Amino acid sequence: MSPSWAGVFLRGVLMGAADIVPGVSGGTMAFITGIYDSLLNSIRSFDLALLGKLLRLDIAGAWQHVNGGFLLALLAGIATSIFSLAQVVSWVLVHHPVPLWAFFFGLILASALALLGEVERWSAVPLLSLVAGGAIALFIALSPVVSLDIGLPGVFLAGFVAICAMILPGISGSFILVLLGMYGTVLVAIKSLDLVFIAVFAMGAGSGLLCFSRLLHWLLHRFHQPTMAVLTGFLFGSLAIVWPWKRALAWVENSHGERVPARQIPVTPTDFQVYTGQEPQLWFCLGLMLLGFGLVWLIHARWGGARSA
């Protein structure tokens, strides 16, 4: 049974809340709340058939073609979450980052374990796919920052790659922008309303979204088990990104001119205290991990697996 308007809206709220935090993907929320297939189907419906309906002024047909009610409810939820929670989450991320990462660590760990159940038949291929997905996400998490300073083609490419990452469970689009050396540049362009930059970036993101959603949809329907295993591996590998205790190896400037970590490696709570001089808040963080873990299992129990519509 398809989720109600209110159910889709609430899923959008969860996706928006996840996207606010760098290193956490809204695609993860779509996956564990059972709307991932519906989301991919709606995105890939922006095609020539839709253009034909619009040219014939068949608005009702175009709306039905893209599952407009679903997209409207989802986008409304995402926007509501971003505008209502952005300031709160941003403040917590600046002033209490370790507990926040601990909460998301528990959330993503539970998500990965829940998605293991989506792989119905384990054999050599799904196992290798799981390991490959984890290795790719881990490689991305620990990669050094590169410079994509090649003008507007680099801006287009950054938008293309970042949006592909954003719809993948476990990989954050904003984190990819950091690795490409474009995170601060994009923030400055948005803040200064650089319309040329924003337009090129948006074209790259739109192109990436239309292309990659079709590829994912094809993979999920032709090679469902290995693809599910790879996506689950992405979640396990992304745990390195949201591990609460990290040591910064490189820094970038955000839109306010403040230095923020660009490359970090996980360390033990004890080493974290040695390197940063900060209290690791071990027991508090473990409690938040359990809270995040429990919330995901409640969501998963309420809304079912990733393949439900």
SVG drawing of the C-alpha trace seen along z (x, -y; Angstrom):
<svg xmlns="http://www.w3.org/2000/svg" viewBox="-6 -39 53 57">
<polyline fill="none" stroke="black" stroke-width="0.4" points="0.0,0.0 1.3,-3.5 2.1,-5.8 -0.4,-8.6 0.4,-12.3 1.2,-12.8 3.5,-9.7 5.4,-11.0 5.6,-14.4 7.1,-13.0 9.6,-11.0 10.6,-14.2 11.1,-15.8 13.5,-13.0 15.4,-13.3 15.7,-17.1 17.0,-16.6 19.6,-14.1 20.7,-16.4 21.4,-19.3 24.3,-17.4 27.4,-17.1 28.3,-13.4 24.7,-12.2 22.7,-11.4 19.0,-12.0 19.1,-9.0 19.7,-6.9 16.3,-8.1 14.5,-7.4 16.0,-4.0 15.0,-2.9 11.5,-4.5 10.5,-2.5 10.2,-5.3 13.5,-4.8 12.0,-3.1 9.2,-5.6 11.7,-8.5 13.8,-7.0 10.7,-6.4 9.5,-9.9 12.9,-11.4 13.4,-9.3 9.9,-10.3 11.3,-13.7 11.7,-12.5 10.6,-13.1 7.2,-11.7 6.7,-14.4 7.9,-17.0 5.4,-15.9 2.5,-16.1 3.6,-19.6 3.8,-20.7 0.2,-19.4 -0.7,-21.3 -1.8,-18.0 -1.1,-19.3 -3.1,-16.5 -1.3,-13.9 2.1,-15.4 1.3,-15.6 0.3,-11.9 3.3,-10.9 5.8,-12.2 3.7,-11.2 3.4,-14.9 1.5,-14.4 4.3,-12.2 7.0,-14.7 5.1,-17.7 4.6,-16.1 8.2,-14.9 9.7,-18.3 7.3,-20.1 8.6,-17.8 12.3,-18.4 11.8,-22.2 9.9,-22.2 12.7,-20.3 15.5,-22.4 13.9,-25.7 12.8,-24.7 15.8,-22.6 18.7,-24.1 19.6,-26.7 19.2,-24.2 21.2,-21.4 23.9,-23.9 24.2,-25.2 24.5,-21.7 27.0,-20.8 29.2,-23.7 28.9,-23.6 28.3,-19.9 29.5,-18.0 30.6,-14.8 27.2,-13.9 25.5,-14.8 27.8,-12.5 27.3,-9.8 23.5,-9.9 24.0,-9.7 26.4,-6.8 23.8,-4.8 21.2,-5.8 23.3,-4.7 24.6,-1.5 21.0,-0.4 20.1,-1.4 22.9,0.8 21.9,3.7 18.3,3.3 19.2,3.3 21.1,6.5 17.7,8.1 16.9,6.8 19.5,9.1 17.5,12.3 20.1,14.8 23.7,14.5 26.3,15.9 29.7,15.0 28.4,12.1 26.4,10.3 29.2,10.7 31.8,9.3 29.4,6.5 28.9,5.7 32.7,5.5 33.1,3.4 30.5,0.9 32.0,0.6 35.5,0.2 34.4,-2.5 32.6,-4.5 35.6,-4.1 38.0,-5.2 35.8,-8.3 35.6,-9.0 39.4,-9.0 40.3,-10.6 42.3,-13.8 40.8,-17.0 41.5,-17.7 41.2,-20.9 38.6,-21.1 39.6,-24.6 38.9,-24.3 36.3,-27.0 32.7,-26.5 33.2,-22.9 34.5,-22.1 31.4,-23.7 29.1,-21.6 31.1,-18.4 30.9,-19.2 27.1,-19.5 26.8,-16.3 28.9,-14.2 27.5,-15.8 23.8,-15.1 24.7,-11.5 26.2,-11.1 23.2,-12.8 20.7,-10.1 23.0,-7.3 22.4,-5.9 25.4,-6.5 27.3,-9.1 26.7,-12.8 26.7,-15.3 28.1,-18.1 30.9,-15.8 31.7,-15.1 31.9,-18.8 34.4,-19.1 36.6,-16.4 36.4,-18.2 37.5,-21.4 34.2,-23.1 32.3,-23.2 33.4,-26.7 33.2,-27.9 29.6,-26.7 28.6,-28.3 30.1,-31.6 28.4,-31.6 25.0,-30.9 25.5,-33.6 26.6,-36.2 23.9,-35.1 26.4,-34.4 23.7,-33.5 26.0,-32.2 27.8,-29.8 24.5,-28.7 22.9,-28.1 25.8,-26.0 25.9,-24.0 22.2,-23.5 22.5,-22.2 25.2,-19.8 23.0,-18.6 19.9,-18.2 21.9,-16.3 23.4,-14.0 20.0,-13.4 18.3,-12.4 21.2,-10.2 22.1,-8.5 18.5,-7.9 18.0,-5.9 21.1,-3.9 20.2,-3.1 16.7,-2.1 18.0,0.2 20.5,1.8 17.9,2.3 15.6,4.1 18.2,6.1 20.7,6.9 18.7,6.3 20.6,8.5 24.2,7.3 23.0,3.7 21.3,3.9 24.5,5.4 26.6,2.5 24.2,-0.1 24.3,1.6 28.1,1.6 28.0,-2.1 26.2,-2.5 28.7,-0.4 31.6,-2.3 30.1,-5.6 30.3,-4.9 33.9,-6.2 32.4,-9.6 30.0,-9.8 32.3,-8.2 32.1,-10.8 35.8,-10.9 37.9,-12.2 41.2,-13.9 41.3,-16.7 44.1,-16.4 43.0,-19.2 40.8,-22.3 38.7,-24.5 37.0,-27.9 33.2,-28.1 31.1,-31.0 31.8,-32.9 35.6,-32.6 35.8,-30.0 38.1,-27.0 36.2,-23.7 37.6,-20.2 37.9,-18.9 39.6,-15.6 39.4,-13.6 40.3,-10.2 38.6,-8.2 40.4,-7.8 39.6,-6.2 37.9,-8.4 41.2,-8.4 43.2,-9.6 40.5,-12.2 41.1,-13.7 44.9,-13.7 44.7,-15.3 41.9,-17.8 42.1,-18.4 38.3,-17.9 36.3,-15.5 35.1,-12.5 31.8,-12.3 31.9,-8.5 28.9,-7.4 26.7,-10.2 27.7,-9.4 27.0,-5.7 23.6,-6.6 22.9,-8.7 24.1,-5.9 21.6,-3.6 18.9,-6.2 19.6,-6.7 19.8,-2.9 16.4,-2.4 14.7,-5.2 15.8,-3.6 14.4,-0.2 11.1,-1.9 11.0,-3.6 11.9,-0.4 9.3,1.6 6.6,-1.1 7.3,-1.6 9.0,1.6 11.9,2.2 13.4,0.3 11.4,1.9 8.0,0.9 6.3,-1.8"/>
</svg>
